[in-house]
Amino acid sequence: MTGGDARPGVAPELQPTAVARWHATVEHLIEQSGMEWTILSPSTFMANTLWWSEQIKAGDIVRGAYGQLKTVPIHEDDIAAVAVRALTEDGHAGRRYTLTGPEVLTQEEQVRIIGEATGRPLRWHELTREEERARLLADPGFPDGFVDELLGGYATLIAAPPPAVTTAVLDITGTPATPLSAWAAEHAADFGGERR
């Protein structure tokens, strides 16, 4: 499994972000290995929103940079369901599946959806890139070496066209991809709300 917005068919060194370059390099090595392979390339995990859980437990504001950054978050269970099919059914060898959730959402919209799931009026407070860098560097749980890569990637992605929604989850499993609202309801307790 790879991801990081790696663009299929684009050489690793030509990928738009450092994370995409890492993932594309892994994909290339797998494809050249001589082994049978299937690559699952998911979009941003819905679980990444748990990065905001401490802020949400502490109040109704999530502070961060690039609130208008658009992603297509995917439920981890949907990735697992596709992986099960790829591992247990014929016809998936040599295929690359780009897996996404069902909707393009900004970070600001994701915060609002989590608020709806927890029954709270959550809102996004936009920080400058430098303010966000300082906040992340002060966070003992966030790896310092990834801060600039993350923010650089966000800056590149926010300037790019919005990401596309794919139907791969539905096509492979027969079940539509799960919306963030359902994931947030499942995980409401992680944000200080009650599980619904």
MODELLER restraints for C-alpha pairs under 7 A, 6 or more apart:
rsr = mdl.restraints
at = mdl.atoms
rsr.add(forms.Gaussian(group=physical.xy_distance, feature=features.Distance(at['CA:1:A'], at['CA:39:A']), mean=5.59, stdev=0.5))
rsr.add(forms.Gaussian(group=physical.xy_distance, feature=features.Distance(at['CA:1:A'], at['CA:40:A']), mean=4.67, stdev=0.5))
rsr.add(forms.Gaussian(group=physical.xy_distance, feature=features.Distance(at['CA:1:A'], at['CA:41:A']), mean=5.80, stdev=0.5))
rsr.add(forms.Gaussian(group=physical.xy_distance, feature=features.Distance(at['CA:2:A'], at['CA:23:A']), mean=5.53, stdev=0.5))
rsr.add(forms.Gaussian(group=physical.xy_distance, feature=features.Distance(at['CA:2:A'], at['CA:40:A']), mean=6.19, stdev=0.5))
rsr.add(forms.Gaussian(group=physical.xy_distance, feature=features.Distance(at['CA:2:A'], at['CA:41:A']), mean=4.79, stdev=0.5))
rsr.add(forms.Gaussian(group=physical.xy_distance, feature=features.Distance(at['CA:2:A'], at['CA:42:A']), mean=6.90, stdev=0.5))
rsr.add(forms.Gaussian(group=physical.xy_distance, feature=features.Distance(at['CA:3:A'], at['CA:23:A']), mean=6.05, stdev=0.5))
rsr.add(forms.Gaussian(group=physical.xy_distance, feature=features.Distance(at['CA:3:A'], at['CA:41:A']), mean=4.47, stdev=0.5))
rsr.add(forms.Gaussian(group=physical.xy_distance, feature=features.Distance(at['CA:3:A'], at['CA:42:A']), mean=5.25, stdev=0.5))
rsr.add(forms.Gaussian(group=physical.xy_distance, feature=features.Distance(at['CA:3:A'], at['CA:43:A']), mean=6.22, stdev=0.5))
rsr.add(forms.Gaussian(group=physical.xy_distance, feature=features.Distance(at['CA:4:A'], at['CA:19:A']), mean=5.41, stdev=0.5))
rsr.add(forms.Gaussian(group=physical.xy_distance, feature=features.Distance(at['CA:4:A'], at['CA:20:A']), mean=4.79, stdev=0.5))
rsr.add(forms.Gaussian(group=physical.xy_distance, feature=features.Distance(at['CA:4:A'], at['CA:23:A']), mean=6.32, stdev=0.5))
rsr.add(forms.Gaussian(group=physical.xy_distance, feature=features.Distance(at['CA:5:A'], at['CA:20:A']), mean=5.45, stdev=0.5))
rsr.add(forms.Gaussian(group=physical.xy_distance, feature=features.Distance(at['CA:5:A'], at['CA:43:A']), mean=6.79, stdev=0.5))
rsr.add(forms.Gaussian(group=physical.xy_distance, feature=features.Distance(at['CA:6:A'], at['CA:15:A']), mean=6.54, stdev=0.5))
rsr.add(forms.Gaussian(group=physical.xy_distance, feature=features.Distance(at['CA:6:A'], at['CA:20:A']), mean=4.28, stdev=0.5))
rsr.add(forms.Gaussian(group=physical.xy_distance, feature=features.Distance(at['CA:6:A'], at['CA:21:A']), mean=6.81, stdev=0.5))
rsr.add(forms.Gaussian(group=physical.xy_distance, feature=features.Distance(at['CA:6:A'], at['CA:23:A']), mean=6.14, stdev=0.5))
rsr.add(forms.Gaussian(group=physical.xy_distance, feature=features.Distance(at['CA:6:A'], at['CA:24:A']), mean=5.57, stdev=0.5))
rsr.add(forms.Gaussian(group=physical.xy_distance, feature=features.Distance(at['CA:7:A'], at['CA:15:A']), mean=6.70, stdev=0.5))
rsr.add(forms.Gaussian(group=physical.xy_distance, feature=features.Distance(at['CA:12:A'], at['CA:21:A']), mean=4.83, stdev=0.5))
rsr.add(forms.Gaussian(group=physical.xy_distance, feature=features.Distance(at['CA:12:A'], at['CA:24:A']), mean=4.96, stdev=0.5))
rsr.add(forms.Gaussian(group=physical.xy_distance, feature=features.Distance(at['CA:12:A'], at['CA:25:A']), mean=5.32, stdev=0.5))
rsr.add(forms.Gaussian(group=physical.xy_distance, feature=features.Distance(at['CA:13:A'], at['CA:21:A']), mean=6.16, stdev=0.5))
rsr.add(forms.Gaussian(group=physical.xy_distance, feature=features.Distance(at['CA:15:A'], at['CA:21:A']), mean=5.30, stdev=0.5))
rsr.add(forms.Gaussian(group=physical.xy_distance, feature=features.Distance(at['CA:17:A'], at['CA:153:A']), mean=5.28, stdev=0.5))
rsr.add(forms.Gaussian(group=physical.xy_distance, feature=features.Distance(at['CA:18:A'], at['CA:149:A']), mean=6.48, stdev=0.5))
rsr.add(forms.Gaussian(group=physical.xy_distance, feature=features.Distance(at['CA:36:A'], at['CA:93:A']), mean=6.08, stdev=0.5))
rsr.add(forms.Gaussian(group=physical.xy_distance, feature=features.Distance(at['CA:36:A'], at['CA:94:A']), mean=6.75, stdev=0.5))
rsr.add(forms.Gaussian(group=physical.xy_distance, feature=features.Distance(at['CA:37:A'], at['CA:93:A']), mean=5.45, stdev=0.5))
rsr.add(forms.Gaussian(group=physical.xy_distance, feature=features.Distance(at['CA:37:A'], at['CA:94:A']), mean=5.46, stdev=0.5))
rsr.add(forms.Gaussian(group=physical.xy_distance, feature=features.Distance(at['CA:38:A'], at['CA:92:A']), mean=6.16, stdev=0.5))
rsr.add(forms.Gaussian(group=physical.xy_distance, feature=features.Distance(at['CA:38:A'], at['CA:93:A']), mean=5.23, stdev=0.5))
rsr.add(forms.Gaussian(group=physical.xy_distance, feature=features.Distance(at['CA:38:A'], at['CA:94:A']), mean=5.37, stdev=0.5))
rsr.add(forms.Gaussian(group=physical.xy_distance, feature=features.Distance(at['CA:38:A'], at['CA:95:A']), mean=5.13, stdev=0.5))
rsr.add(forms.Gaussian(group=physical.xy_distance, feature=features.Distance(at['CA:38:A'], at['CA:96:A']), mean=5.91, stdev=0.5))
rsr.add(forms.Gaussian(group=physical.xy_distance, feature=features.Distance(at['CA:39:A'], at['CA:95:A']), mean=6.38, stdev=0.5))
rsr.add(forms.Gaussian(group=physical.xy_distance, feature=features.Distance(at['CA:39:A'], at['CA:96:A']), mean=4.58, stdev=0.5))
rsr.add(forms.Gaussian(group=physical.xy_distance, feature=features.Distance(at['CA:39:A'], at['CA:97:A']), mean=6.23, stdev=0.5))
rsr.add(forms.Gaussian(group=physical.xy_distance, feature=features.Distance(at['CA:40:A'], at['CA:96:A']), mean=5.97, stdev=0.5))
rsr.add(forms.Gaussian(group=physical.xy_distance, feature=features.Distance(at['CA:40:A'], at['CA:97:A']), mean=5.05, stdev=0.5))
rsr.add(forms.Gaussian(group=physical.xy_distance, feature=features.Distance(at['CA:40:A'], at['CA:98:A']), mean=6.31, stdev=0.5))
rsr.add(forms.Gaussian(group=physical.xy_distance, feature=features.Distance(at['CA:40:A'], at['CA:99:A']), mean=6.94, stdev=0.5))
rsr.add(forms.Gaussian(group=physical.xy_distance, feature=features.Distance(at['CA:41:A'], at['CA:97:A']), mean=5.92, stdev=0.5))
rsr.add(forms.Gaussian(group=physical.xy_distance, feature=features.Distance(at['CA:41:A'], at['CA:98:A']), mean=4.77, stdev=0.5))
rsr.add(forms.Gaussian(group=physical.xy_distance, feature=features.Distance(at['CA:41:A'], at['CA:99:A']), mean=5.87, stdev=0.5))
rsr.add(forms.Gaussian(group=physical.xy_distance, feature=features.Distance(at['CA:42:A'], at['CA:98:A']), mean=5.76, stdev=0.5))
rsr.add(forms.Gaussian(group=physical.xy_distance, feature=features.Distance(at['CA:42:A'], at['CA:99:A']), mean=4.39, stdev=0.5))
rsr.add(forms.Gaussian(group=physical.xy_distance, feature=features.Distance(at['CA:42:A'], at['CA:100:A']), mean=5.92, stdev=0.5))
rsr.add(forms.Gaussian(group=physical.xy_distance, feature=features.Distance(at['CA:43:A'], at['CA:72:A']), mean=6.13, stdev=0.5))
rsr.add(forms.Gaussian(group=physical.xy_distance, feature=features.Distance(at['CA:43:A'], at['CA:73:A']), mean=5.98, stdev=0.5))
rsr.add(forms.Gaussian(group=physical.xy_distance, feature=features.Distance(at['CA:43:A'], at['CA:74:A']), mean=6.20, stdev=0.5))
rsr.add(forms.Gaussian(group=physical.xy_distance, feature=features.Distance(at['CA:43:A'], at['CA:99:A']), mean=6.10, stdev=0.5))
rsr.add(forms.Gaussian(group=physical.xy_distance, feature=features.Distance(at['CA:43:A'], at['CA:100:A']), mean=5.19, stdev=0.5))
rsr.add(forms.Gaussian(group=physical.xy_distance, feature=features.Distance(at['CA:44:A'], at['CA:71:A']), mean=6.71, stdev=0.5))
rsr.add(forms.Gaussian(group=physical.xy_distance, feature=features.Distance(at['CA:44:A'], at['CA:72:A']), mean=6.51, stdev=0.5))
rsr.add(forms.Gaussian(group=physical.xy_distance, feature=features.Distance(at['CA:44:A'], at['CA:73:A']), mean=4.81, stdev=0.5))
rsr.add(forms.Gaussian(group=physical.xy_distance, feature=features.Distance(at['CA:44:A'], at['CA:74:A']), mean=6.17, stdev=0.5))
rsr.add(forms.Gaussian(group=physical.xy_distance, feature=features.Distance(at['CA:45:A'], at['CA:73:A']), mean=5.45, stdev=0.5))
rsr.add(forms.Gaussian(group=physical.xy_distance, feature=features.Distance(at['CA:45:A'], at['CA:74:A']), mean=5.11, stdev=0.5))
rsr.add(forms.Gaussian(group=physical.xy_distance, feature=features.Distance(at['CA:45:A'], at['CA:75:A']), mean=6.20, stdev=0.5))
rsr.add(forms.Gaussian(group=physical.xy_distance, feature=features.Distance(at['CA:45:A'], at['CA:76:A']), mean=6.36, stdev=0.5))
rsr.add(forms.Gaussian(group=physical.xy_distance, feature=features.Distance(at['CA:46:A'], at['CA:73:A']), mean=5.17, stdev=0.5))
rsr.add(forms.Gaussian(group=physical.xy_distance, feature=features.Distance(at['CA:46:A'], at['CA:74:A']), mean=5.41, stdev=0.5))
rsr.add(forms.Gaussian(group=physical.xy_distance, feature=features.Distance(at['CA:46:A'], at['CA:75:A']), mean=5.41, stdev=0.5))
rsr.add(forms.Gaussian(group=physical.xy_distance, feature=features.Distance(at['CA:46:A'], at['CA:180:A']), mean=6.90, stdev=0.5))
rsr.add(forms.Gaussian(group=physical.xy_distance, feature=features.Distance(at['CA:52:A'], at['CA:62:A']), mean=6.66, stdev=0.5))
rsr.add(forms.Gaussian(group=physical.xy_distance, feature=features.Distance(at['CA:53:A'], at['CA:190:A']), mean=6.61, stdev=0.5))
rsr.add(forms.Gaussian(group=physical.xy_distance, feature=features.Distance(at['CA:53:A'], at['CA:191:A']), mean=4.93, stdev=0.5))
rsr.add(forms.Gaussian(group=physical.xy_distance, feature=features.Distance(at['CA:55:A'], at['CA:61:A']), mean=7.00, stdev=0.5))
rsr.add(forms.Gaussian(group=physical.xy_distance, feature=features.Distance(at['CA:55:A'], at['CA:62:A']), mean=5.88, stdev=0.5))
rsr.add(forms.Gaussian(group=physical.xy_distance, feature=features.Distance(at['CA:56:A'], at['CA:62:A']), mean=6.46, stdev=0.5))
rsr.add(forms.Gaussian(group=physical.xy_distance, feature=features.Distance(at['CA:56:A'], at['CA:191:A']), mean=5.98, stdev=0.5))
rsr.add(forms.Gaussian(group=physical.xy_distance, feature=features.Distance(at['CA:57:A'], at['CA:191:A']), mean=5.74, stdev=0.5))
rsr.add(forms.Gaussian(group=physical.xy_distance, feature=features.Distance(at['CA:57:A'], at['CA:192:A']), mean=5.28, stdev=0.5))
rsr.add(forms.Gaussian(group=physical.xy_distance, feature=features.Distance(at['CA:60:A'], at['CA:121:A']), mean=6.52, stdev=0.5))
rsr.add(forms.Gaussian(group=physical.xy_distance, feature=features.Distance(at['CA:60:A'], at['CA:122:A']), mean=4.65, stdev=0.5))
rsr.add(forms.Gaussian(group=physical.xy_distance, feature=features.Distance(at['CA:60:A'], at['CA:123:A']), mean=6.41, stdev=0.5))
rsr.add(forms.Gaussian(group=physical.xy_distance, feature=features.Distance(at['CA:61:A'], at['CA:122:A']), mean=5.72, stdev=0.5))
rsr.add(forms.Gaussian(group=physical.xy_distance, feature=features.Distance(at['CA:61:A'], at['CA:123:A']), mean=5.10, stdev=0.5))
rsr.add(forms.Gaussian(group=physical.xy_distance, feature=features.Distance(at['CA:61:A'], at['CA:124:A']), mean=5.75, stdev=0.5))
rsr.add(forms.Gaussian(group=physical.xy_distance, feature=features.Distance(at['CA:61:A'], at['CA:125:A']), mean=6.39, stdev=0.5))
rsr.add(forms.Gaussian(group=physical.xy_distance, feature=features.Distance(at['CA:62:A'], at['CA:123:A']), mean=6.29, stdev=0.5))
rsr.add(forms.Gaussian(group=physical.xy_distance, feature=features.Distance(at['CA:62:A'], at['CA:124:A']), mean=4.95, stdev=0.5))
rsr.add(forms.Gaussian(group=physical.xy_distance, feature=features.Distance(at['CA:62:A'], at['CA:125:A']), mean=5.93, stdev=0.5))
rsr.add(forms.Gaussian(group=physical.xy_distance, feature=features.Distance(at['CA:63:A'], at['CA:124:A']), mean=6.03, stdev=0.5))
rsr.add(forms.Gaussian(group=physical.xy_distance, feature=features.Distance(at['CA:63:A'], at['CA:125:A']), mean=4.73, stdev=0.5))
rsr.add(forms.Gaussian(group=physical.xy_distance, feature=features.Distance(at['CA:63:A'], at['CA:126:A']), mean=6.06, stdev=0.5))
rsr.add(forms.Gaussian(group=physical.xy_distance, feature=features.Distance(at['CA:63:A'], at['CA:127:A']), mean=6.42, stdev=0.5))
rsr.add(forms.Gaussian(group=physical.xy_distance, feature=features.Distance(at['CA:64:A'], at['CA:125:A']), mean=6.52, stdev=0.5))
rsr.add(forms.Gaussian(group=physical.xy_distance, feature=features.Distance(at['CA:64:A'], at['CA:126:A']), mean=5.55, stdev=0.5))
rsr.add(forms.Gaussian(group=physical.xy_distance, feature=features.Distance(at['CA:64:A'], at['CA:127:A']), mean=5.17, stdev=0.5))
rsr.add(forms.Gaussian(group=physical.xy_distance, feature=features.Distance(at['CA:64:A'], at['CA:132:A']), mean=5.74, stdev=0.5))
rsr.add(forms.Gaussian(group=physical.xy_distance, feature=features.Distance(at['CA:65:A'], at['CA:126:A']), mean=5.47, stdev=0.5))
rsr.add(forms.Gaussian(group=physical.xy_distance, feature=features.Distance(at['CA:65:A'], at['CA:127:A']), mean=4.72, stdev=0.5))
rsr.add(forms.Gaussian(group=physical.xy_distance, feature=features.Distance(at['CA:65:A'], at['CA:128:A']), mean=5.75, stdev=0.5))
rsr.add(forms.Gaussian(group=physical.xy_distance, feature=features.Distance(at['CA:65:A'], at['CA:129:A']), mean=5.74, stdev=0.5))
rsr.add(forms.Gaussian(group=physical.xy_distance, feature=features.Distance(at['CA:65:A'], at['CA:132:A']), mean=5.75, stdev=0.5))
rsr.add(forms.Gaussian(group=physical.xy_distance, feature=features.Distance(at['CA:67:A'], at['CA:106:A']), mean=6.38, stdev=0.5))
rsr.add(forms.Gaussian(group=physical.xy_distance, feature=features.Distance(at['CA:67:A'], at['CA:107:A']), mean=4.92, stdev=0.5))
rsr.add(forms.Gaussian(group=physical.xy_distance, feature=features.Distance(at['CA:67:A'], at['CA:108:A']), mean=5.02, stdev=0.5))
rsr.add(forms.Gaussian(group=physical.xy_distance, feature=features.Distance(at['CA:67:A'], at['CA:124:A']), mean=6.97, stdev=0.5))
rsr.add(forms.Gaussian(group=physical.xy_distance, feature=features.Distance(at['CA:67:A'], at['CA:126:A']), mean=6.27, stdev=0.5))
rsr.add(forms.Gaussian(group=physical.xy_distance, feature=features.Distance(at['CA:68:A'], at['CA:106:A']), mean=4.99, stdev=0.5))
rsr.add(forms.Gaussian(group=physical.xy_distance, feature=features.Distance(at['CA:68:A'], at['CA:107:A']), mean=6.08, stdev=0.5))
rsr.add(forms.Gaussian(group=physical.xy_distance, feature=features.Distance(at['CA:68:A'], at['CA:108:A']), mean=6.38, stdev=0.5))
rsr.add(forms.Gaussian(group=physical.xy_distance, feature=features.Distance(at['CA:69:A'], at['CA:106:A']), mean=5.09, stdev=0.5))
rsr.add(forms.Gaussian(group=physical.xy_distance, feature=features.Distance(at['CA:69:A'], at['CA:107:A']), mean=5.94, stdev=0.5))
rsr.add(forms.Gaussian(group=physical.xy_distance, feature=features.Distance(at['CA:69:A'], at['CA:158:A']), mean=5.17, stdev=0.5))
rsr.add(forms.Gaussian(group=physical.xy_distance, feature=features.Distance(at['CA:70:A'], at['CA:104:A']), mean=6.19, stdev=0.5))
rsr.add(forms.Gaussian(group=physical.xy_distance, feature=features.Distance(at['CA:70:A'], at['CA:105:A']), mean=5.27, stdev=0.5))
rsr.add(forms.Gaussian(group=physical.xy_distance, feature=features.Distance(at['CA:70:A'], at['CA:106:A']), mean=4.20, stdev=0.5))
rsr.add(forms.Gaussian(group=physical.xy_distance, feature=features.Distance(at['CA:70:A'], at['CA:107:A']), mean=6.69, stdev=0.5))
rsr.add(forms.Gaussian(group=physical.xy_distance, feature=features.Distance(at['CA:70:A'], at['CA:162:A']), mean=6.21, stdev=0.5))
rsr.add(forms.Gaussian(group=physical.xy_distance, feature=features.Distance(at['CA:71:A'], at['CA:104:A']), mean=5.54, stdev=0.5))
rsr.add(forms.Gaussian(group=physical.xy_distance, feature=features.Distance(at['CA:71:A'], at['CA:105:A']), mean=5.58, stdev=0.5))
rsr.add(forms.Gaussian(group=physical.xy_distance, feature=features.Distance(at['CA:71:A'], at['CA:106:A']), mean=6.31, stdev=0.5))
rsr.add(forms.Gaussian(group=physical.xy_distance, feature=features.Distance(at['CA:71:A'], at['CA:163:A']), mean=6.32, stdev=0.5))
rsr.add(forms.Gaussian(group=physical.xy_distance, feature=features.Distance(at['CA:72:A'], at['CA:100:A']), mean=5.71, stdev=0.5))
rsr.add(forms.Gaussian(group=physical.xy_distance, feature=features.Distance(at['CA:72:A'], at['CA:101:A']), mean=5.39, stdev=0.5))
rsr.add(forms.Gaussian(group=physical.xy_distance, feature=features.Distance(at['CA:72:A'], at['CA:103:A']), mean=5.68, stdev=0.5))
rsr.add(forms.Gaussian(group=physical.xy_distance, feature=features.Distance(at['CA:72:A'], at['CA:104:A']), mean=4.56, stdev=0.5))
rsr.add(forms.Gaussian(group=physical.xy_distance, feature=features.Distance(at['CA:72:A'], at['CA:105:A']), mean=6.14, stdev=0.5))
rsr.add(forms.Gaussian(group=physical.xy_distance, feature=features.Distance(at['CA:72:A'], at['CA:163:A']), mean=6.88, stdev=0.5))
rsr.add(forms.Gaussian(group=physical.xy_distance, feature=features.Distance(at['CA:72:A'], at['CA:165:A']), mean=6.68, stdev=0.5))
rsr.add(forms.Gaussian(group=physical.xy_distance, feature=features.Distance(at['CA:73:A'], at['CA:100:A']), mean=6.37, stdev=0.5))
rsr.add(forms.Gaussian(group=physical.xy_distance, feature=features.Distance(at['CA:73:A'], at['CA:101:A']), mean=5.13, stdev=0.5))
rsr.add(forms.Gaussian(group=physical.xy_distance, feature=features.Distance(at['CA:74:A'], at['CA:100:A']), mean=5.28, stdev=0.5))
rsr.add(forms.Gaussian(group=physical.xy_distance, feature=features.Distance(at['CA:74:A'], at['CA:101:A']), mean=4.10, stdev=0.5))
rsr.add(forms.Gaussian(group=physical.xy_distance, feature=features.Distance(at['CA:75:A'], at['CA:101:A']), mean=6.84, stdev=0.5))
rsr.add(forms.Gaussian(group=physical.xy_distance, feature=features.Distance(at['CA:75:A'], at['CA:178:A']), mean=6.13, stdev=0.5))
rsr.add(forms.Gaussian(group=physical.xy_distance, feature=features.Distance(at['CA:75:A'], at['CA:183:A']), mean=6.71, stdev=0.5))
rsr.add(forms.Gaussian(group=physical.xy_distance, feature=features.Distance(at['CA:78:A'], at['CA:169:A']), mean=6.66, stdev=0.5))
rsr.add(forms.Gaussian(group=physical.xy_distance, feature=features.Distance(at['CA:78:A'], at['CA:177:A']), mean=6.42, stdev=0.5))
rsr.add(forms.Gaussian(group=physical.xy_distance, feature=features.Distance(at['CA:81:A'], at['CA:173:A']), mean=6.75, stdev=0.5))
rsr.add(forms.Gaussian(group=physical.xy_distance, feature=features.Distance(at['CA:82:A'], at['CA:169:A']), mean=6.47, stdev=0.5))
rsr.add(forms.Gaussian(group=physical.xy_distance, feature=features.Distance(at['CA:82:A'], at['CA:172:A']), mean=6.36, stdev=0.5))
rsr.add(forms.Gaussian(group=physical.xy_distance, feature=features.Distance(at['CA:82:A'], at['CA:173:A']), mean=6.21, stdev=0.5))
rsr.add(forms.Gaussian(group=physical.xy_distance, feature=features.Distance(at['CA:86:A'], at['CA:92:A']), mean=5.58, stdev=0.5))
rsr.add(forms.Gaussian(group=physical.xy_distance, feature=features.Distance(at['CA:97:A'], at['CA:168:A']), mean=6.65, stdev=0.5))
rsr.add(forms.Gaussian(group=physical.xy_distance, feature=features.Distance(at['CA:98:A'], at['CA:166:A']), mean=7.00, stdev=0.5))
rsr.add(forms.Gaussian(group=physical.xy_distance, feature=features.Distance(at['CA:98:A'], at['CA:168:A']), mean=6.76, stdev=0.5))
rsr.add(forms.Gaussian(group=physical.xy_distance, feature=features.Distance(at['CA:99:A'], at['CA:166:A']), mean=6.46, stdev=0.5))
rsr.add(forms.Gaussian(group=physical.xy_distance, feature=features.Distance(at['CA:99:A'], at['CA:168:A']), mean=5.75, stdev=0.5))
rsr.add(forms.Gaussian(group=physical.xy_distance, feature=features.Distance(at['CA:99:A'], at['CA:169:A']), mean=6.31, stdev=0.5))
rsr.add(forms.Gaussian(group=physical.xy_distance, feature=features.Distance(at['CA:100:A'], at['CA:165:A']), mean=5.93, stdev=0.5))
rsr.add(forms.Gaussian(group=physical.xy_distance, feature=features.Distance(at['CA:100:A'], at['CA:166:A']), mean=5.78, stdev=0.5))
rsr.add(forms.Gaussian(group=physical.xy_distance, feature=features.Distance(at['CA:101:A'], at['CA:165:A']), mean=6.90, stdev=0.5))
rsr.add(forms.Gaussian(group=physical.xy_distance, feature=features.Distance(at['CA:101:A'], at['CA:177:A']), mean=5.35, stdev=0.5))
rsr.add(forms.Gaussian(group=physical.xy_distance, feature=features.Distance(at['CA:101:A'], at['CA:178:A']), mean=6.35, stdev=0.5))
rsr.add(forms.Gaussian(group=physical.xy_distance, feature=features.Distance(at['CA:101:A'], at['CA:179:A']), mean=6.48, stdev=0.5))
rsr.add(forms.Gaussian(group=physical.xy_distance, feature=features.Distance(at['CA:102:A'], at['CA:165:A']), mean=6.26, stdev=0.5))
rsr.add(forms.Gaussian(group=physical.xy_distance, feature=features.Distance(at['CA:102:A'], at['CA:177:A']), mean=5.55, stdev=0.5))
rsr.add(forms.Gaussian(group=physical.xy_distance, feature=features.Distance(at['CA:102:A'], at['CA:178:A']), mean=6.71, stdev=0.5))
rsr.add(forms.Gaussian(group=physical.xy_distance, feature=features.Distance(at['CA:102:A'], at['CA:179:A']), mean=5.95, stdev=0.5))
rsr.add(forms.Gaussian(group=physical.xy_distance, feature=features.Distance(at['CA:103:A'], at['CA:165:A']), mean=6.46, stdev=0.5))
rsr.add(forms.Gaussian(group=physical.xy_distance, feature=features.Distance(at['CA:104:A'], at['CA:165:A']), mean=6.96, stdev=0.5))
rsr.add(forms.Gaussian(group=physical.xy_distance, feature=features.Distance(at['CA:108:A'], at['CA:124:A']), mean=5.44, stdev=0.5))
rsr.add(forms.Gaussian(group=physical.xy_distance, feature=features.Distance(at['CA:111:A'], at['CA:122:A']), mean=6.31, stdev=0.5))
rsr.add(forms.Gaussian(group=physical.xy_distance, feature=features.Distance(at['CA:111:A'], at['CA:123:A']), mean=6.37, stdev=0.5))
rsr.add(forms.Gaussian(group=physical.xy_distance, feature=features.Distance(at['CA:111:A'], at['CA:124:A']), mean=6.70, stdev=0.5))
rsr.add(forms.Gaussian(group=physical.xy_distance, feature=features.Distance(at['CA:112:A'], at['CA:122:A']), mean=5.64, stdev=0.5))
rsr.add(forms.Gaussian(group=physical.xy_distance, feature=features.Distance(at['CA:112:A'], at['CA:123:A']), mean=6.16, stdev=0.5))
rsr.add(forms.Gaussian(group=physical.xy_distance, feature=features.Distance(at['CA:113:A'], at['CA:181:A']), mean=5.96, stdev=0.5))
rsr.add(forms.Gaussian(group=physical.xy_distance, feature=features.Distance(at['CA:114:A'], at['CA:184:A']), mean=5.50, stdev=0.5))
rsr.add(forms.Gaussian(group=physical.xy_distance, feature=features.Distance(at['CA:115:A'], at['CA:121:A']), mean=5.50, stdev=0.5))
rsr.add(forms.Gaussian(group=physical.xy_distance, feature=features.Distance(at['CA:115:A'], at['CA:122:A']), mean=4.85, stdev=0.5))
rsr.add(forms.Gaussian(group=physical.xy_distance, feature=features.Distance(at['CA:117:A'], at['CA:181:A']), mean=6.78, stdev=0.5))
rsr.add(forms.Gaussian(group=physical.xy_distance, feature=features.Distance(at['CA:117:A'], at['CA:184:A']), mean=5.73, stdev=0.5))
rsr.add(forms.Gaussian(group=physical.xy_distance, feature=features.Distance(at['CA:117:A'], at['CA:185:A']), mean=5.00, stdev=0.5))
rsr.add(forms.Gaussian(group=physical.xy_distance, feature=features.Distance(at['CA:117:A'], at['CA:188:A']), mean=6.10, stdev=0.5))
rsr.add(forms.Gaussian(group=physical.xy_distance, feature=features.Distance(at['CA:118:A'], at['CA:188:A']), mean=5.38, stdev=0.5))
rsr.add(forms.Gaussian(group=physical.xy_distance, feature=features.Distance(at['CA:118:A'], at['CA:193:A']), mean=4.54, stdev=0.5))
rsr.add(forms.Gaussian(group=physical.xy_distance, feature=features.Distance(at['CA:118:A'], at['CA:194:A']), mean=6.48, stdev=0.5))
rsr.add(forms.Gaussian(group=physical.xy_distance, feature=features.Distance(at['CA:133:A'], at['CA:147:A']), mean=6.56, stdev=0.5))
rsr.add(forms.Gaussian(group=physical.xy_distance, feature=features.Distance(at['CA:136:A'], at['CA:142:A']), mean=6.39, stdev=0.5))
rsr.add(forms.Gaussian(group=physical.xy_distance, feature=features.Distance(at['CA:136:A'], at['CA:147:A']), mean=6.63, stdev=0.5))
rsr.add(forms.Gaussian(group=physical.xy_distance, feature=features.Distance(at['CA:137:A'], at['CA:144:A']), mean=5.67, stdev=0.5))
rsr.add(forms.Gaussian(group=physical.xy_distance, feature=features.Distance(at['CA:169:A'], at['CA:175:A']), mean=6.88, stdev=0.5))
rsr.add(forms.Gaussian(group=physical.xy_distance, feature=features.Distance(at['CA:169:A'], at['CA:176:A']), mean=6.32, stdev=0.5))
rsr.add(forms.Gaussian(group=physical.xy_distance, feature=features.Distance(at['CA:169:A'], at['CA:177:A']), mean=5.73, stdev=0.5))
rsr.add(forms.Gaussian(group=physical.xy_distance, feature=features.Distance(at['CA:170:A'], at['CA:176:A']), mean=4.55, stdev=0.5))
rsr.add(forms.Gaussian(group=physical.xy_distance, feature=features.Distance(at['CA:170:A'], at['CA:177:A']), mean=6.37, stdev=0.5))
rsr.add(forms.Gaussian(group=physical.xy_distance, feature=features.Distance(at['CA:185:A'], at['CA:195:A']), mean=6.08, stdev=0.5))
rsr.add(forms.Gaussian(group=physical.xy_distance, feature=features.Distance(at['CA:185:A'], at['CA:196:A']), mean=5.39, stdev=0.5))
rsr.add(forms.Gaussian(group=physical.xy_distance, feature=features.Distance(at['CA:186:A'], at['CA:195:A']), mean=5.84, stdev=0.5))
rsr.add(forms.Gaussian(group=physical.xy_distance, feature=features.Distance(at['CA:186:A'], at['CA:196:A']), mean=6.39, stdev=0.5))
rsr.add(forms.Gaussian(group=physical.xy_distance, feature=features.Distance(at['CA:187:A'], at['CA:195:A']), mean=6.36, stdev=0.5))
rsr.add(forms.Gaussian(group=physical.xy_distance, feature=features.Distance(at['CA:188:A'], at['CA:194:A']), mean=5.54, stdev=0.5))
rsr.add(forms.Gaussian(group=physical.xy_distance, feature=features.Distance(at['CA:188:A'], at['CA:195:A']), mean=5.00, stdev=0.5))
rsr.add(forms.Gaussian(group=physical.xy_distance, feature=features.Distance(at['CA:189:A'], at['CA:195:A']), mean=5.33, stdev=0.5))
